Amino acid sequence: MDNFIEKFRNTFFTKQFIIFVLIGIVNTFNGTVFSYIFSSFLSANIAFIPGYISGLLISYILNSFITFKEKLSLEKLTKFTISSMPNFFIQYIVVIICTTIGFHKLFAYMLAAIIGVPVTFILMKFFTFRNRSNK
């Protein structure tokens, strides 16, 4: 049990995780704004998809350079996209639920962005950027 607690601390109580969260805040803003813009000519649920993809590309660039200090590459972009898929599905379900029960689409986008942070960080750290982040 002590080993689990130590691993948890070493993963989430780090400067790297704090930077990831700060970039996540920027990405939440980007994804929300892009989704909201796309929702002016698409349904709220459909607009979430290109909004998420727009934010994802910005997030990849920021996390590569700032959080994990690695160069951009097609391989890492692919892994980044794969690592983001669970987060996307979690967020998309939240958007569908929130908009179906009548929450404002802007609130739905923001709430959805907050929910998947821990899952995404673990996938990014140990799958996408594992070369440097585990040293």
Secondary structure, DSSP 4 states (H G I P E B T S, - for coil): -HHHHHHHHHHHSSHHHHHHHHHHHHHHHHHHHHHHHHTTTS-HHHHHHHHHHHHHHHHHHHIIIIIS-----HHHHHHHHHHHHHHHHHHHHHHHHHHHTT--HHHHHHHHHHHTHHHHHHHIIIIISHHHHT-
